[in-house]
């Protein structure tokens, strides 16, 4: 049901009751897209949109009530929801409202009078409640004002007590802070002296490390030189061993050759003895013939024996010479072996000293690192001591500034 009234004219009443069948005809006539169940809410949304648009200078949605002449009271009125745009006015919905009859107007006025009576009764009740509220608020204000004055007095007493306690605590804190500052200052001075000692030790250890590094570099150079000398001596020793082996081989060959030549000489002497025996036992006529031949053979044998004896003498001289050279080579070998052993011994001693120097260098580095860590810790402690003293001084100045603030009124303190 749609009803339109006017507050200025209580006799103005237009209404429309839409059933489901009427809605179907309205839907087909005006091309509506909503169902009967959703139509009331959509109609309310359109009305709210029109109410929102009426505040603008050029409203987009308008509600138009089109009526006929006032002389014809029973003529229907049309309620139109119109959307305006620069091109045309679009009517979204048009409802045909009927003017109310006398009985409808009387019923409507009776309902209005009934509502007014109910409002009058509610206004009386509201006035009564307002009077009760004013009386209660007055009594409560009196009561709470007395309580507030009592609380103010209590707050003032508590404030004085807290001020006394705060002053006493401030004095105690000042004394403790002064003691702590004095203790920290003495500790800082002690730490500074320790820091100076550690820095001096650090510089000394760094200088000793530099000296040890220079010594280590010199020992490394000597070690490399001795190592190269040992390698060269080992190469010479190997070459001398090879020469000695070759000469021993040659000596053995010459000895075997001498033995062969001596055996040949013995064989030739036996042949000569046999030939002489044969010559004695042979016939005399053959002696003259074969004597010349034997003499020739004996001459040949003598020449061969002489040559063999000369070769033996030469071989003996060569053997003696080789034996002398072998003695010299063996003496050189012994001397070089002694030199190499001595150099290896010196090299081992230098390696041991080098290892000791490296250990000392590592120990010195570790000690230096520990001292640097101690110095860093001492510096951090000094920084902490200075920071702590400054923080305590700031805290003292803050407490003094809090004491220097003016006293607030009693009501603000209570709040």
Buried (B, 14 or more C-beta within 10 A) or exposed (E): EEEBBEEEEEEBBBBBEBEEEEBEEBBEEEEBEEEBEEBEEBBEEBBEBBEEBEEEEEBEBBBEEEBEEEEEEEEBBBBBBBBBEEEEEEBBBBBEBBBBEEEBBEEBEEEEEEEEEEEEEEEEEEEEEEEEEEEEEEEEEEEEEEEBEEBBEEBBEEBEEEEEEEEEEBEEBBEEBEEBBEEBEEEBEEBEEBBEEBBEBBEEBEEBBEEBEEBBEEBEEBBEEBEEBBEEBEEBBEEBEEEBEEBEEEBEEBEEEBEEBEEEBEEBEEEBEEBEEEEEEBEEEEEEEBEEEBEEBBEEBEEEBEEBEEEBEEBEEBBEEBEEBBEEBEEBBEEBEEBBEEBEEBBEEBEEBBEEBEEBBEEBEEBBEEBBEBBEEBEEBBEEBEEEBEEBEEEBEEBEEEEEEEEEEBEEBEE
